[in-house]
Amino acid sequence: MEYTTVGKHDIADLWGCSFSLLDDEQALTTYLKEAVSAAGATILSLQSHRFDPQGVTVLAMLSESHMSIHTYPEKGFCGIDCYTCGSSVNSDASISYMVRCLSPSTVHRKLLKRGSGRIEEAQGVSECTY
């Protein structure tokens, strides 16, 4: 099997999310696992951490690279990223799934093409308000 360095990095900033959802480590871990599944990726390991007094980070190490969420419940904000190599993973499905779960009022997204010599903005997603 030949491997490629070329991949995509789908990033999203979600604003206007529920404090309680952004502070729920168990729910966020479940959502991230389901988002990885929706993308067709393979989880190698999963870890999470709840911060004091609030906030959660969940990181999924994937066979294809990684996906993560980091939350700031007091701001109604979270940052999500899905970085994958190759073309077999649907990062849009993973980010879209997380957006549906967290119901933000505003979403800012960028899709970056990586591993081909220069980091470039790719076509496929745009900034939007839900």
Backbone as numpy.savetxt, mean C-alpha at the origin, in Angstrom:
# Nx Ny Nz CAx CAy CAz Cx Cy Cz
14.37 -19.64 -14.43 13.52 -18.46 -14.43 14.41 -17.22 -14.43
14.11 -16.29 -15.30 14.86 -15.04 -15.35 14.11 -13.98 -14.55
14.86 -13.23 -13.76 14.26 -12.18 -12.94 14.56 -10.82 -13.56
13.71 -9.85 -13.27 13.89 -8.50 -13.80 13.95 -7.50 -12.66
14.71 -6.42 -12.88 14.74 -5.34 -11.90 13.60 -4.35 -12.13
12.98 -4.44 -13.30 11.92 -3.49 -13.65 10.65 -3.80 -12.87
10.11 -2.76 -12.27 8.88 -2.94 -11.51 8.15 -1.63 -11.35
7.16 -1.64 -10.48 6.39 -0.43 -10.23 6.23 -0.21 -8.75
6.15 1.06 -8.40 5.96 1.47 -7.02 4.70 2.32 -6.98
3.62 1.75 -6.48 2.32 2.41 -6.40 2.20 2.99 -5.00
2.12 4.30 -4.89 2.07 4.95 -3.58 0.79 5.76 -3.45
0.26 5.81 -2.24 -0.99 6.53 -1.99 -0.97 7.17 -0.61
-1.41 8.42 -0.56 -1.66 9.13 0.69 -3.16 9.24 0.84
-3.69 8.72 1.93 -5.13 8.75 2.20 -5.39 9.70 3.35
-6.31 10.64 3.13 -6.69 11.64 4.13 -8.18 11.49 4.45
-8.54 11.86 5.67 -9.95 11.83 6.07 -10.42 10.45 6.45
-9.52 9.63 6.93 -9.87 8.27 7.39 -10.29 8.30 8.85
-11.03 7.32 9.25 -11.50 7.18 10.63 -10.33 6.93 11.59
-10.33 7.68 12.70 -9.31 7.49 13.74 -9.29 6.03 14.20
-10.48 5.48 14.48 -10.52 4.13 15.05 -9.99 3.09 14.07
-10.27 3.24 12.78 -9.73 2.30 11.79 -8.21 2.41 11.69
-7.71 3.64 11.69 -6.27 3.85 11.55 -5.49 3.43 12.79
-6.19 3.19 13.89 -5.54 2.79 15.13 -5.79 1.32 15.47
-6.38 0.58 14.55 -6.76 -0.82 14.78 -5.75 -1.75 14.10
-4.76 -2.18 14.85 -3.69 -3.02 14.31 -4.22 -4.30 13.69
-5.15 -4.95 14.34 -5.68 -6.21 13.83 -6.42 -6.02 12.51
-7.28 -5.00 12.43 -8.02 -4.75 11.19 -7.07 -4.38 10.06
-6.09 -3.52 10.33 -5.15 -3.10 9.29 -4.32 -4.27 8.78
-3.94 -5.16 9.67 -3.19 -6.36 9.27 -4.05 -7.23 8.36
-5.31 -7.41 8.73 -6.23 -8.19 7.89 -6.41 -7.52 6.53
-6.64 -6.21 6.52 -6.83 -5.49 5.26 -5.61 -5.62 4.35
-4.41 -5.48 4.94 -3.20 -5.56 4.13 -3.03 -6.95 3.54
-3.31 -7.99 4.33 -3.24 -9.37 3.80 -4.21 -9.55 2.64
-5.42 -9.04 2.81 -6.42 -9.17 1.76 -6.04 -8.34 0.52
-5.42 -7.20 0.72 -4.97 -6.37 -0.41 -3.87 -7.07 -1.20
-2.96 -7.72 -0.50 -1.89 -8.49 -1.16 -2.51 -9.61 -1.98
-3.49 -10.29 -1.41 -4.18 -11.36 -2.13 -4.88 -10.82 -3.37
-5.55 -9.67 -3.24 -6.24 -9.06 -4.38 -5.28 -8.73 -5.51
-4.03 -8.41 -5.15 -3.02 -8.06 -6.15 -2.40 -9.28 -6.82
-2.61 -10.46 -6.22 -2.02 -11.68 -6.76 -0.58 -11.86 -6.35
-0.19 -11.25 -5.23 1.18 -11.36 -4.73 1.27 -12.43 -3.65
2.51 -12.76 -3.27 2.77 -13.82 -2.29 3.46 -13.25 -1.06
2.84 -13.41 0.11 3.43 -12.94 1.36 4.49 -13.93 1.84
5.69 -13.40 2.12 6.75 -14.21 2.73 6.74 -14.04 4.24
6.50 -12.81 4.70 6.37 -12.55 6.14 5.54 -11.29 6.33
4.98 -11.18 7.52 4.11 -10.06 7.84 4.39 -9.64 9.26
4.58 -8.35 9.46 4.76 -7.86 10.82 4.02 -6.55 11.00
3.66 -6.28 12.25 2.95 -5.04 12.55 3.42 -4.51 13.89
3.17 -3.22 14.07 3.53 -2.58 15.34 2.52 -1.48 15.61
1.99 -1.44 16.83 1.11 -0.36 17.25 1.92 0.58 18.11
1.88 1.87 17.78 2.64 2.88 18.50 1.82 3.46 19.64
2.49 4.03 20.64 1.85 4.65 21.78 2.03 6.16 21.67
1.01 6.97 21.67 -0.36 6.66 22.08 -1.25 6.17 20.93
-0.84 6.35 19.67 -1.66 5.85 18.56 -0.80 5.70 17.33
-1.34 4.98 16.35 -0.65 4.77 15.08 -0.22 3.32 14.91
-0.21 2.89 13.68 0.11 1.49 13.36 0.96 1.46 12.09
1.92 0.55 12.06 2.63 0.22 10.82 2.46 -1.27 10.58
2.10 -1.63 9.35 2.03 -3.03 8.95 2.88 -3.17 7.69
3.75 -4.17 7.69 4.64 -4.41 6.57 4.54 -5.86 6.13
4.27 -6.05 4.83 4.24 -7.38 4.24 5.45 -7.50 3.32
6.35 -8.42 3.65 7.44 -8.71 2.73 6.89 -9.71 1.73
6.99 -9.37 0.45 6.43 -10.19 -0.60 7.52 -10.90 -1.38
7.17 -11.98 -2.00 8.08 -12.63 -2.94 8.44 -11.64 -4.04
7.49 -10.75 -4.37 7.66 -9.78 -5.44 8.24 -8.45 -4.95
8.32 -8.18 -3.66 8.94 -7.03 -3.01 8.24 -6.73 -1.69
7.41 -5.64 -1.60 6.77 -5.34 -0.31 5.51 -4.49 -0.49
4.70 -4.49 0.58 3.56 -3.60 0.70 3.48 -3.15 2.15
3.14 -1.88 2.37 3.08 -1.39 3.74 2.03 -0.30 3.90
1.66 -0.09 5.16 0.81 1.02 5.56 1.36 1.59 6.86
1.38 2.90 6.94 1.80 3.59 8.16 0.74 4.65 8.46
0.20 4.62 9.68 -0.95 5.47 9.99 -0.64 6.55 11.03
-1.36 7.65 10.88 -1.36 8.76 11.83 -2.82 9.06 12.15
-3.43 8.28 13.05 -4.86 8.43 13.32 -5.27 9.84 13.73
-4.41 10.51 14.50 -4.73 11.86 14.97 -4.83 12.87 13.83
-4.28 12.52 12.66 -4.35 13.38 11.47 -5.35 12.86 10.45
-5.91 11.66 10.70 -6.80 11.04 9.72 -6.06 10.62 8.46
-4.77 10.35 8.60 -3.86 10.10 7.45 -3.19 8.74 7.53
-2.99 8.15 6.35 -2.10 6.99 6.26 -1.39 7.02 4.91
-0.20 6.46 4.90 0.57 6.30 3.68 0.66 4.81 3.36
0.36 4.48 2.11 0.38 3.08 1.66 1.31 2.98 0.47
2.09 1.90 0.43 2.86 1.67 -0.78 2.92 0.20 -1.13
2.98 -0.05 -2.43 3.08 -1.40 -2.96 4.15 -1.37 -4.04
5.31 -1.94 -3.72 6.43 -1.96 -4.66 6.61 -3.40 -5.12
6.52 -3.62 -6.42 6.63 -4.97 -6.96 7.52 -4.99 -8.19
8.25 -6.07 -8.34 9.09 -6.28 -9.52 8.35 -7.21 -10.47
8.63 -7.04 -11.75 7.97 -7.87 -12.75 6.61 -7.30 -13.11
5.82 -8.10 -13.81 4.53 -7.61 -14.28 3.35 -8.46 -13.83
3.59 -9.41 -12.95 2.52 -10.34 -12.57 1.60 -9.82 -11.47
2.00 -8.78 -10.74 1.21 -8.28 -9.61 0.41 -7.04 -10.02
-0.84 -6.98 -9.60 -1.71 -5.86 -9.90 -1.73 -4.92 -8.70
-0.78 -3.98 -8.67 -0.69 -3.06 -7.53 -1.93 -2.18 -7.41
-2.55 -1.86 -8.53 -3.77 -1.05 -8.48 -4.85 -1.75 -7.68
-4.97 -3.05 -7.82 -5.98 -3.81 -7.07 -5.71 -3.72 -5.57
-4.44 -3.77 -5.18 -4.11 -3.72 -3.75 -4.41 -2.35 -3.15
-4.00 -1.29 -3.84 -4.24 0.06 -3.32 -5.74 0.36 -3.33
-6.42 0.00 -4.41 -7.87 0.24 -4.49 -8.61 -0.50 -3.38
-8.16 -1.72 -3.04 -8.80 -2.47 -1.96 -8.63 -1.72 -0.64
-7.43 -1.22 -0.37 -7.20 -0.48 0.88 -8.04 0.79 0.92
-8.19 1.46 -0.21 -9.02 2.67 -0.25 -10.46 2.31 0.09
-10.97 1.23 -0.45 -12.35 0.81 -0.12 -12.49 0.49 1.37
-11.50 -0.15 1.95 -11.57 -0.52 3.37 -11.52 0.70 4.29
-10.71 1.70 3.93 -10.46 2.83 4.82 -11.34 4.04 4.55
-12.05 4.06 3.44 -13.01 5.12 3.11 -12.49 6.55 3.35
-11.36 6.91 2.75 -10.86 8.27 2.94 -11.70 9.28 2.16
-11.58 10.54 2.54 -12.26 11.59 1.78 -11.40 12.04 0.60
-10.08 11.90 0.72 -9.16 12.33 -0.34 -8.04 11.31 -0.49
-7.68 11.04 -1.73 -6.58 10.12 -2.04 -5.65 10.79 -3.04
-4.36 10.77 -2.75 -3.34 11.23 -3.69 -2.49 10.01 -4.05
-2.39 9.72 -5.35 -1.64 8.53 -5.79 -0.65 8.87 -6.89
0.43 8.10 -6.88 1.42 8.16 -7.96 1.85 6.74 -8.26
2.11 6.48 -9.51 2.65 5.20 -9.93 4.01 5.47 -10.55
5.04 4.87 -9.97 6.40 5.08 -10.43 6.94 3.83 -11.10
7.65 4.02 -12.21 8.34 2.92 -12.87 9.76 2.90 -12.32
10.19 1.75 -11.82 11.49 1.64 -11.19 12.31 0.52 -11.81
13.63 0.61 -11.63 14.52 -0.47 -12.01 14.93 -0.50 -13.47
14.61 0.56 -14.21 14.99 0.56 -15.63 16.07 1.59 -15.94
16.68 2.15 -14.91 17.74 3.13 -15.10 17.37 4.49 -14.54
16.12 4.87 -14.67 15.62 6.13 -14.13 14.27 5.88 -13.48
14.00 6.56 -12.38 12.67 6.47 -11.79 11.78 7.44 -12.57
10.72 6.90 -13.13 9.81 7.70 -13.95 8.39 7.53 -13.46
7.60 8.58 -13.63 6.18 8.47 -13.33 5.54 7.67 -14.45
4.77 6.68 -14.09 4.13 5.81 -15.07 2.67 6.20 -15.24
2.08 5.76 -16.31 0.66 5.97 -16.54 -0.10 4.91 -15.76
-1.31 5.22 -15.38 -2.13 4.17 -14.77 -2.94 4.62 -13.59
-2.43 5.54 -12.78 -3.23 6.05 -11.66 -3.02 7.55 -11.60
-3.92 8.22 -10.95 -3.80 9.67 -10.82 -4.30 10.10 -9.46
-4.05 11.36 -9.15 -4.58 11.89 -7.90 -6.09 12.02 -8.03
-6.80 11.71 -6.97 -8.25 11.74 -7.06 -8.86 11.99 -5.70
-10.12 12.39 -5.70 -10.89 12.54 -4.48 -12.04 11.55 -4.54
-12.22 10.77 -3.48 -13.29 9.78 -3.44 -14.48 10.34 -2.72
